[in-house]
């Protein structure tokens, strides 16, 4: 550690990145203009309201019109060029106004500035359906063998943040950014339903069929009958598209010379559509609100609070908590998502550490936890025995017998109910590391992050639609301060392939047609076993982020 001397004052203040700039860099705005800050308050507020409204409307329209995706589960691994280059870390490092996206307390130290980013993001997703085991018997749903690669491999993700000092100790501003999303689009393949389930004597009841589409959303294949009405007879392309937009006004206040607190109310919007899932409609409490209904919109609110301190010489410490974002339900998909179309955005929290070995060298670390399991539509597990016995069988026989057998009453085991099937995601802990070195007008960055796997190997079937399997990110970047007011940044990310393999729990069962007809004990016959079909989910990604900074004199 560098000795504490008058020449190393900047080293002792881990929040004062701008204070340490050489003559080519703009000094910290609040300190440089503190005598005129109060005199310019009224004009500054007017400028802020006018400027921010214009940027807010333009930015929101721009971002909302574009599909988005992400990498830690379905959240972005970073929201600024500096974060993206540092493995997503930055809770305790004030590099730009977009720090508000992970710690609103940091905006107290960045001065008056505008930061704009534009990312080109490419996730390559696929699934592979394997054969059933040699001892397999009958099946409820088996996906035809083969590998299918998702379309849509290029996404464009903008964002911006603006910060303005109010006085010597406080600041406000606004950020507009894509929080995350997920997107898949699988063309081709077929799904087999009810294999082995036919009355062997009269063939009056025959559940066997094969339908176009990964989940049978299309029509029966040539030569196949569909007595039970499994096929969706609509769009065969299995796909989902979710994007999330955050608008975050923020306020931060310094506590003494080395600490600050901040708050950012969050106004959230999300857009979703699902196609190719009509084969599941009869197993939903709202059959007409499962699939192929076009885009639906959802809105909600929440907040993020944070703190930042540099009380320990050479060390910065920060943390923040983002509340659960309460969203209006997706009404068009109230029969697909658990909890009647509910799709709140889960809470998360993060802690950050920055070590300042020299005025030019920074080592940063972030710990982040995202609580996916608290959202029923995301966290509910797929209990196949419960789903088949209490929802699927009663619904099938109700349709086959014209209501003489079974039931189509709303059921807590069916899709769309509070306890119905979800994606089964687990909470995710992510460790993020970054190193930054400044040389003259340049900053060089490198980073790495490691996350838990959100998808258990027992939940791969529905997660064909949402294969958020990425665990590791490798990042690097560079920043160039072109003038006292203007800077440019570049960040690159690569996430390597990380396949997970699990069983399709509907692809093999010892249950027979006789068991279904005479009411045999099938309560445990539809779980996972060694003869079930293997499903491989895989993804790898790359991303390039361009950043532009303007510091107001």
N, C-alpha and C positions, 0 to 999 in steps of 0.2 A: 504494500500500500504506500502511496506517495506521502511523504511527511506533510504535516499540516503547517503551512507557512502562508505569509501574505500573498505569495504568488500562486497559491493553490486554492484560493477562496472558492473559485468556480467549482472545483472538484467536490467541495463539501456540500454543495447544494444540488442534489440529484434532480430537482425540478426545474433547474434553470438552463435548459438547453439553449434557449435563445440568448441568454445573457452571455454565453460563452463563445458566441460567434465572432469571427475576425471581421475586419473592416468590410469585407465583401458581403457580410450578412447583416440583415436588418436587426438592430437591437430590440430588446423586449419592449413592445409598444407602451405598456402601462407605465413603466419606469421612465421611459424616454419623454413622455408627455404628461407626467403627473401634474404639473402646474396648470395645464390647460384642460385637464380631464373634466373637472366639474363645470368649467365655463362652457364646455361643448356638449354637456349632457343632453339638453333639449334637442339640439340638432342631431346628435348621434342617435337618439331614440327614434326620431323621425326617419332618418336615413335607414336605420335598422329595420323598422317596420315596413318601409317601402321596398327596400332591397330584398328582405327575407320573403315577403309575400310573393314577389315576382319569381324569385328562385324556387320557392316552395311549389308554386303552381306548375312551373315549367318542369321542375325535377320530378314531381309526383306523376305528372302525365307521361313523362319519358320513361320512368322506371316501371310504372304500372302497365305500360304497353308491351313490355318485354318479358319473356319467360325467364325464370331464374332457377338456380339450383345451388347446391352447397355441398359441404364435405364432411363435417363432423356430425354424423347423423344426417339431419336435413338443415342444420345451421351452417352458415359460412364459417370458414376457419379464421377469417380476418376481414376487416371492413375498410381498411385504408392501405395505401401502398406500403407504408412502413410496417404495419401489422402483417400484411401478407408476405413480406420479405423476412420477417423475424419469426416465422413459424406460427403466426397468429398472436404472439405475445405483445404486450404493450400496456398492461394495466397500470404500471408504475413508471411509464416513460412518456413524456409529453412531446411527441414529435409533430403532431398536427391537430387540427380542430376535430378530426374524426375520432379522437380519443373518446369523445362523448359516447360512442357506440359501445364501448366496453367499460368506461369509467368517466362519468360526467364531472367528477371533481377536477379532472385534468384540464378542463377548458379555462379554469381560472388563470392558467400560466401561459397561454399561447398567444395572447394579444389579439388584435383585430386582424382576422385573416379568413380567407376562403380556400378550402381544399376540395378539389374535384377529382374523382377517379373514374376510370372506365376499364372494366375487366372483360377479357375474352376467356370464356371458361368452356372446357371440353371434357365431359364425362363419357367414357365408353363403357356401356353396361350390357351385360348379356346373362342369359341363364342356359343351363344345359339339363335336359331331362333324361335320366338314365332308364334302364330296364328295371322291371320288378325282379325280385329274387326267384330262384328256381322253385321254392316252395310256396309261391304266391297262389292265392285262391281267387276270390272275387274282388271287385273293386267298386268304389263309389265314384271316384274321379281319378283318371290317369291321364297325364299329359303325354302326347306322342313323343317318342324319343328324338333327341336332336338338340343342336345348339341354335339359339335365336338371339340375334344382336338387336338391341334397341335402335330405332331411328333417332334423329335429333341429337347430334353430337356437338353442336356449337351454340353457345348462349352468350349474350352480351349484357353485362351487369354494370350500370352506372350508379353513382352516389355522390353526395356532396355534403359539406358542413360549413357553417359560417359562425364565427365567434366574434363578439364585440365587448370590450371592457365597458362597464357601467361607471366605475370609479376606480380608486386605487386598490380596492380589495374584492371587487365582485365583477362578474361577467355573465353575459347571457348569449344565446344564439339558437341555432336550429340545425338539425341534421335530417337528411332524407336518404334512405338507403334500403337495399334489399336485404331482409334478414335471412332468407333462405328459401328452400323449396325442394320439390322433387318432380322428376319427369321421366316417364318411360313410354315407349310406343313400339309394341311388338306386332309385326305383321307375320301372317302365315301360321303354320302349325295347326294341330287339331287336338281336341279333348275327347276322351272316351268316358262315357257315363254308364253306370249300372252293369258293368261286365260280370257275367255269371248270374245275374238276377233275372231269371225268366222262369215261368211255370213250366216244368219239364214235361207235363202231361198234356195240357190244353193249349199252352202258349197264349192264353187269353191275357195274361199280364206279362209284359216284356219290357224291362227297364233299360235294355241295352241300346246304346246309340253312339254315334260319333259325330261331333259338330265342329265346324270351322272355327278357328281361333284358339289361342292359348287356353282360355277359360270357357270355350264353347259359346261365345257370344253370337256366332253367326248361324247359318242354316245347317241342316244335316248334310253330311258329305253324300256324294252320289251313291245310291244303293242302300242308304241307311234309313230305317224308319225311326220315328221318335214318338212312340206311344205315350211315354210318360211326360213329354213336353219339356225335356231338359234343355234343348237348344234355345239360345236366346233369340234366334231369327232376326237379328239386327246387325250392328257393326261387329265383324269378327276381330277387329284389331284391338287387342288388350292394351289400354293405355290410361295413364293418369297424368295430370298436369296441375301442380300447385305452385303458386308464387306468393310471397309475403312481402309487403311494403311497410316500413316503419317511418313515421314522421315524429321526430323527437325534439321539441323545444327544450332548452336546458338553462339552468342557472347554477353558478358555482360561486363560492365565497372562500377567500383565504382566511385561515386561522393562524395569525402570526405571520412570520416570514417564511415558514417552511412547510406549512400544511394547508389543506383545503378540503372542503366538502362540496358535494354537488348533487343535483337531482335533475332527472330528465323524464317528464311525463311522456308516455308513448301512445300515439294514436296509430293503430295498426289496421291494415286492410289486407285481405287475402282473396285469391281467386282460384277456383278449382273446377276441374271437370274430369269425368271418368267415362270410358267407352269400353265396349267389348265384354261387359260383365253381366249381361242380361240373363245368362243362365242361372245366376244366383237370385233372381228376382222373386221366385216363388218361395224362397227361404228367408224372406225379409218381412218385417212387420209393415213395411210400406213398399210393396212390390214395384210401384211406378216411380219410386225415387231411389233407384239403385244405380242406374247407368244410362248413358246416351241421352242426357238431358241438357247438354251444352254447358257453358260456363255459369257458375254461381259465385256470388260475392258475399263476403263476410267482413264485419267490422268489429273493432273492439278497442280496449284501452288497458293500460297498465303503467308501470313506472320503473325506472332504474335509479338507484341511489349509490353514491360512491364516496370514498375518501382517498386522500393521497397525502403522504408525509415524507419529509426528508430530515427528520430529527436526528437520525443516526448519521454521522459523517460518512460520506461515500456510499450510502445505501438509500434507495428509495423503496417505499412500501405502499402498495395501493390495494384496494379491494372494492367490489361492487356487487350488488344484488339486483337482479331483474325479477320483478313479480311475475306471476302467472298472468298472461294477457287474456282477459275474458272476451271471447269473440261471440258474435251472433252465430247461430248454427247455419250450416249449409242446407237450406230447406229443400233444394232440388236433390240432395243426396242424403236425406234423413233416413232412408232405408238401407243405406250402405254403411255409414259410420256409426259406431256405437254411440249411445247417448243421444239418439234422435238427430243425428247430423252434427253433433258437437265436435268442434275441432279447435279448442283453445290452444294457445301457444305456451309451452311449458316454462316454468320458472328456471332460472339458472343463477349461479353465483361464481365469482372468480376472485382469486388473490394473485397479486403480482409483486415481483421483487426485481429491482434493478441495482446492479453493482457497478460503481463508477471507479474503475481501477486507475484511470488517468482522465484528464479532461476530454480525451478523444476516444476512449474505449469504454463501451457499455456491454454488460452481460445481463440479459433479462430472462426471467422465468415467470410463467403464468400457470396457475392451477385453475381449471374450470370444471364445474359440474353442471350437467343439464339433466333435468328431471323429467325425461320423456314418459316414464311410467305413470305419472300423475294424471295424464290425459287418457281417458278411457278409449277413445278411438285409436290412439297410438299404442297404449300400453296393455290393453286387454289381451289375454292369451286366447288362442284358438283351441278350446276344449272339444275335441272331435267327438268323443262319446256323448257329451251333452248335446252338441249341435245335431248329430245324426239322430239320436234316439228321441229327443224332445222337440226338435224342429223339423228336420228333413223328412223323417218317416211319416209323421202325422200329416204334413203338407202334401207329400206324394200321394198317399192313399186317399186323402180328401179329394184331390183332383182326379184320380183314376176311378173312383167310385161315385163321383157326382155328389159327394158330401155324405155318403152313407157310412164311411169309415174315416178315421183321422179327424183333423181339425185345421182350420186356417185362422183361428183366433190369434191375436197378438201373444207372443210368447217370449219370455226373458232369455231364451236360448237362441233366438233368431237374430239375424242381422238387423241393426238399427236400435236394438234395445240397450239399456245401460250396461247389462252384463253380456251382451252379444260379442261375437268375435271382433278382434282388432288386429293390429299388426304385431303385438307382443313385444314391443321394444322395451329394452332395459335402460336404466339411467346410464349416462355416459360421463366418465371422468377423462379429461384431456390434460396432458402435460405438454407445455409449449416452451421451447428454448430458442433464444436468439442472441446473436453477437453483432455489434455495430462498431465500426471503426471510421472515424472522420479524418480525412486528409485534405487540407486546403478547402476547396469548395465542394468536395465530394464526401459522401457517406457510403460506405460499403456494408452490406448486411447479409447475414446468412442465418438460417433457422431450421428447426426440426420440431415436429409434434407427434405425439403418440396418444391415441385415444382407445378407450374400451370399445368392444364390439357391441353395437346396440341390438343386433339380431341374434337370438338364440338359435341353435341348429334345429330346434323343434318347430320353428316358426317360418321356415323358408317358403312355404307354399304361397301365402298371400304376399310375402315380401318379394316375389318376382316383380311385383309392381313398384316396389320401393326398396331397391337393393343398396341401402346405405351402409355398405360393408367396409368402407375405407377406414384404416386405422392409423396409417403413417403418412406424413407430409414432409417433403424436402423443399426448402425455399431458399431464394437468394434475391438480392436486389441492389440497386444503386440510386443515389439521389444526387442531383447537381443543383447548386445554388447559382443560378444564372446571373442574378443581380441582387441588389438590396431588397427588392420586393418580389421577385419571381423565382420559382424553383420548379424542377421537374424530377419525377421519380419513375422508376421501373422496378417491377417485382415479378418473379417467376415462381411457380409452384408445380411440383410433380408429386402425385400420389400413386404409388406402385400398386399393381394388381394384388388383390387380397381375397381370394375365393373362400367362401364357406360352403360346406356341404351338409345337407340335412335330409330328412325323410319327408316324403309326401304322405301324410298320415291317412289319406283317403284312398290310397292306391292298392291296399290289400286288406282283406278282412276274412275271417272264418265264418261270418254270418252267411246264411243261405236264404233263398226265397221262402223256404218253409218257415224259417225263423220269423221272417217278416209277416207272413200270412197268418200263422197260428199264435203269434205273440210270444215267441221264444225269448229267453233271457239274452238280450244283446247289449246289456249295459256296459260291458267292458270289451266288446269285440271290434271297436273302431279306433283304437289307439295306435301308436307307432310300434312297429315291430321290424325285425331284421329283413323281412321280405318286401318291405315297402320300397317304392321307387326313390332313388337318389335324385335330389335337385341341387345343382351347383349354381350359386349366385356369384357374380364377379363384376368388378369395376376397376378401372384405373382412370386417372384424371391428369389434366394439365391446365394451367391458368397463367395468363399474362395480364398484369395490371399496370396501367399508365396513370400517373398522378400529376396534377398541376396545382401549384400553390401560389397564391397572391397575398402578400402582407401589405396592409394599408399603412401608408406613412402617416 
